[in-house]
Amino acid sequence: MKSIYIRIPVFLLFISAIFTSCEKVIDVDLNDSKPQLVMEAIIRNGEKCTLSITKTINFNQSNNFPVVDGAVVTLSDDAGNAENLQNTGNGQYISSAITGTIGRTYTLQINVDGNTFKAISSLPNQVNLDSVFVDSLSFLGGTTYTVTPQFVDPIGVLNFYRFKTFVNNEADKTIFIDDDVFSDGRTVTRPLFGELEIQPGDSIKVQMMCIDNPVYLYFFSLAQVQDGSTGAPANPVSNFTGGCLGYFSAQTIQERTIFVE
């Protein structure tokens, strides 16, 4: 497990075993001028599968990513169910019959522009997000607030987690990932140091997602790319075959909202 903190350097010596890195939608090799397809698909427990398909742009272009409609997208699971996702426009696709079920493995196949891309993801057991609290730390004459989720990691099971935070409904563009290599079976309380400043009276929402190993590796590699830890620019490790960017994640999700006093 790797820890990367960018916005608050003073904490670097103390949180090197935690998890995080600045997030951009998809990071690609800056020298790669040929557009690539980007797939971002999620199926959650009890929810339909959603997919967005876009294309990359050159580094010096504005962040207006071209969308891709007209793809043939098939979702299937290990129980024998299958369906084609509906293209709702603007590069968005959604399932109509299949929803996420814990313990089930899903296969997503996408045919577009004469190419086929395929990804497999398993929906893990849900680990309960027990509580969320805010800590304060005096620093250089001021006070810094950090949000901390608390949960009990199941013993004897390898688990992978992703967290997202929102301050007054504004999403913090930070990746928080974690595994239980050093916390198996323990109560976990690890602060999420994001890029948004937290003040008294703010509303803080925390989402906790249980993800599978390939998706964890995707975000782990994305963190290394963003941090420059990989040396030469490289693309994150996708669980899609076929040469596209992005990921397909079967996951659980829970959220809690608190107010900073």
Phi and psi in degrees as a GROMACS rama.xvg file:
@    title "Ramachandran Plot"
@    xaxis  label "Phi"
@    yaxis  label "Psi"
@TYPE xy
-114.981  142.968  LYS-2
-117.293  130.281  SER-3
-137.702  122.991  ILE-4
-125.12  132.485  TYR-5
-113.308  -42.5593  ILE-6
-81.0881  -18.3554  ARG-7
-130.227  80.0472  ILE-8
-57.8294  -29.4826  PRO-9
-62.2459  -22.6896  VAL-10
-88.4966  -4.3457  PHE-11
-60.0323  -36.0436  LEU-12
-73.6533  -17.2379  LEU-13
-104.686  -13.564  PHE-14
-127.135  26.463  ILE-15
-66.9609  -11.1831  SER-16
-102.323  12.425  ALA-17
-100.316  -129.158  ILE-18
-166.541  123.313  PHE-19
165.993  161.371  THR-20
-168.003  152.78  SER-21
-61.0435  144.114  CYS-22
-114.53  135.67  GLU-23
-120.864  163.004  LYS-24
-53.797  -59.0971  VAL-25
-144.501  129.249  ILE-26
-99.9223  133.045  ASP-27
-130.298  166.518  VAL-28
-56.9703  121.991  ASP-29
-64.8926  -21.1468  LEU-30
-88.1548  -1.53072  ASN-31
-90.7361  101.746  ASP-32
-89.3767  -11.6099  SER-33
-80.1879  124.807  LYS-34
-59.2339  140.539  PRO-35
-122.348  149.975  GLN-36
-75.9561  143.012  LEU-37
-122.904  119.133  VAL-38
-109.315  128.252  MET-39
-130.847  106.663  GLU-40
-127.16  140.839  ALA-41
-139.8  136.413  ILE-42
-130.409  125.736  ILE-43
-114.644  159.615  ARG-44
-54.7535  119.156  ASN-45
79.0215  3.83952  GLY-46
-121.483  161.479  GLU-47
-74.8998  162.286  LYS-48
-83.7018  132.857  CYS-49
-121.232  145.774  THR-50
-141.328  137.894  LEU-51
-121.595  139.644  SER-52
-124.727  122.563  ILE-53
-133.169  178.789  THR-54
-121.94  148.575  LYS-55
-72.2949  163.448  THR-56
-128.503  165.758  ILE-57
-67.375  156.169  ASN-58
-59.1402  -35.3335  PHE-59
-89.6172  6.56682  ASN-60
-90.7797  160.358  GLN-61
-68.3803  156.653  SER-62
-77.3807  62.1174  ASN-63
-118.455  87.5107  ASN-64
-79.1282  123.758  PHE-65
-61.8723  135.685  PRO-66
-92.3519  158.806  VAL-67
-124.323  113.716  VAL-68
-107.888  166.403  ASP-69
86.5668  6.90827  GLY-70
-74.8874  151.913  ALA-71
-99.2808  114.653  VAL-72
-119.428  123.991  VAL-73
-117.575  128.069  THR-74
-112.521  131.122  LEU-75
-137.85  163.102  SER-76
-132.592  174.236  ASP-77
-80.0958  7.27497  ASP-78
-100.869  3.9595  ALA-79
92.719  3.94085  GLY-80
-84.6356  147.075  ASN-81
-155.577  148.474  ALA-82
-161.634  160.147  GLU-83
-92.2581  132.369  ASN-84
-72.225  145.457  LEU-85
-86.6091  132.029  GLN-86
-84.5482  111.689  ASN-87
-95.2536  5.24578  THR-88
97.4537  162.976  GLY-89
57.8984  32.4972  ASN-90
75.8663  13.7436  GLY-91
-105.636  141.413  GLN-92
-135.892  148.499  TYR-93
-148.695  145.97  ILE-94
-80.1817  161.382  SER-95
-116.791  -32.4674  SER-96
-110.592  -40.3096  ALA-97
-83.5999  128.785  ILE-98
-123.16  164.194  THR-99
-69.4802  137.92  GLY-100
-132.52  129.421  THR-101
-58.5229  135.172  ILE-102
90.3983  -7.66935  GLY-103
-95.8049  148.431  ARG-104
-108.008  134.957  THR-105
-118.324  143.981  TYR-106
-120.352  128.976  THR-107
-117.042  121.172  LEU-108
-118.984  130.524  GLN-109
-125.71  124.921  ILE-110
-112.136  119.618  ASN-111
-152.875  137.105  VAL-112
54.1775  34.8086  ASP-113
77.8872  7.02108  GLY-114
-117.921  152.458  ASN-115
-118.276  132.346  THR-116
-126.121  143.064  PHE-117
-143.372  138.998  LYS-118
-142.671  149.229  ALA-119
-126.546  135.593  ILE-120
-145.813  140.579  SER-121
-106.995  137.717  SER-122
-87.9513  110.649  LEU-123
-77.0093  169.977  PRO-124
-64.5725  148.899  ASN-125
-81.9381  132.422  GLN-126
-104.268  126.157  VAL-127
-70.5229  132.483  ASN-128
-83.4967  103.046  LEU-129
-75.5165  -41.775  ASP-130
-162.645  166.165  SER-131
-136.192  133.908  VAL-132
-139.56  163.533  PHE-133
-114.755  130.886  VAL-134
-106.64  153.194  ASP-135
-118.92  145.903  SER-136
-138.088  124.218  LEU-137
-77.571  130.967  SER-138
-152.899  122.083  PHE-139
52.184  43.0129  LEU-140
81.7237  -0.566897  GLY-141
-122.563  -176.446  GLY-142
-123.638  128.271  THR-143
-108.254  134.636  THR-144
-108.691  136.814  TYR-145
-128.401  145.064  THR-146
-101.642  139.301  VAL-147
-133.292  120.127  THR-148
-83.225  153.068  PRO-149
-130.09  132.647  GLN-150
-156.557  162.419  PHE-151
-105.777  118.253  VAL-152
-76.7533  131.284  ASP-153
-64.0818  137.466  PRO-154
-77.256  140.547  ILE-155
77.6292  8.85313  GLY-156
-126.579  130.575  VAL-157
-78.0109  119.762  LEU-158
-121.776  149.562  ASN-159
-131.415  140.155  PHE-160
-132.504  150.164  TYR-161
-133.014  141.978  ARG-162
-124.496  147.936  PHE-163
-131.078  141.595  LYS-164
-121.431  150.952  THR-165
-132.676  130.558  PHE-166
-110.363  114.459  VAL-167
51.8301  44.5583  ASN-168
70.5355  4.59252  ASN-169
-93.3215  124.373  GLU-170
-71.0846  132.111  ALA-171
-79.1231  121.327  ASP-172
-82.4585  62.6561  LYS-173
-132.919  141.479  THR-174
-94.0725  125.719  ILE-175
-117.805  116.58  PHE-176
-128.64  157.893  ILE-177
-156.645  153.176  ASP-178
-130.188  178.292  ASP-179
-111.658  29.9111  ASP-180
-58.0778  -37.7679  VAL-181
-111.077  9.17423  PHE-182
-136.707  23.3556  SER-183
-58.7915  124.384  ASP-184
76.287  8.95194  GLY-185
-107.693  164.254  ARG-186
-78.8439  125.128  THR-187
-107.118  125.474  VAL-188
-135.273  99.0032  THR-189
-128.035  124.401  ARG-190
-67.5119  148.711  PRO-191
-105.959  102.585  LEU-192
-88.7949  102.664  PHE-193
-101.117  -173.382  GLY-194
-96.608  -9.91242  GLU-195
-90.74  134.14  LEU-196
-74.3906  138.477  GLU-197
-109.487  133.677  ILE-198
-127.847  158.462  GLN-199
-55.9056  138.566  PRO-200
92.4474  -11.5192  GLY-201
-70.9527  149.465  ASP-202
-94.5883  128.273  SER-203
-119.925  121.644  ILE-204
-112.094  133.72  LYS-205
-121.03  127.708  VAL-206
-106.937  133.699  GLN-207
-118.155  123.429  MET-208
-118.392  131.102  MET-209
-91.5702  122.724  CYS-210
-122.913  168.529  ILE-211
-93.4939  173.705  ASP-212
-61.5134  -45.8108  ASN-213
-58.8368  -37.3228  PRO-214
-70.5144  -38.8147  VAL-215
-58.0501  -44.1695  TYR-216
-64.8708  -34.4209  LEU-217
-59.7816  -52.0316  TYR-218
-70.1164  -31.0717  PHE-219
-62.8073  -45.1734  PHE-220
-69.3855  -34.4079  SER-221
-62.2136  -38.8152  LEU-222
-62.5427  -41.0348  ALA-223
-66.2265  -39.6395  GLN-224
-62.5246  -46.5089  VAL-225
-64.268  -36.159  GLN-226
-82.1685  -12.0732  ASP-227
79.8288  14.2841  GLY-228
-72.6475  -15.8969  SER-229
-89.0363  0.101741  THR-230
80.3516  -106.582  GLY-231
-68.2052  146.631  ALA-232
-56.079  139.162  PRO-233
-149.167  158.788  ALA-234
-85.9438  150.299  ASN-235
-60.6222  155.582  PRO-236
-77.4215  108.961  VAL-237
-88.6707  150.554  SER-238
-91.4313  7.31737  ASN-239
-87.1843  138.345  PHE-240
-93.0323  160.022  THR-241
107.458  -9.30171  GLY-242
96.2456  15.6833  GLY-243
-94.5849  175.546  CYS-244
-101.905  167.258  LEU-245
104.602  -163.924  GLY-246
-156.783  161.254  TYR-247
-125.445  120.33  PHE-248
-124.482  119.422  SER-249
-91.3192  125.051  ALA-250
-154.249  157.633  GLN-251
-95.5945  160.587  THR-252
-146.743  139.022  ILE-253
-136.85  156.4  GLN-254
-145.68  150.821  GLU-255
-137.267  144.654  ARG-256
-121.944  134.25  THR-257
-133.914  166.286  ILE-258
-117.766  138.314  PHE-259
-79.9711  125.072  VAL-260
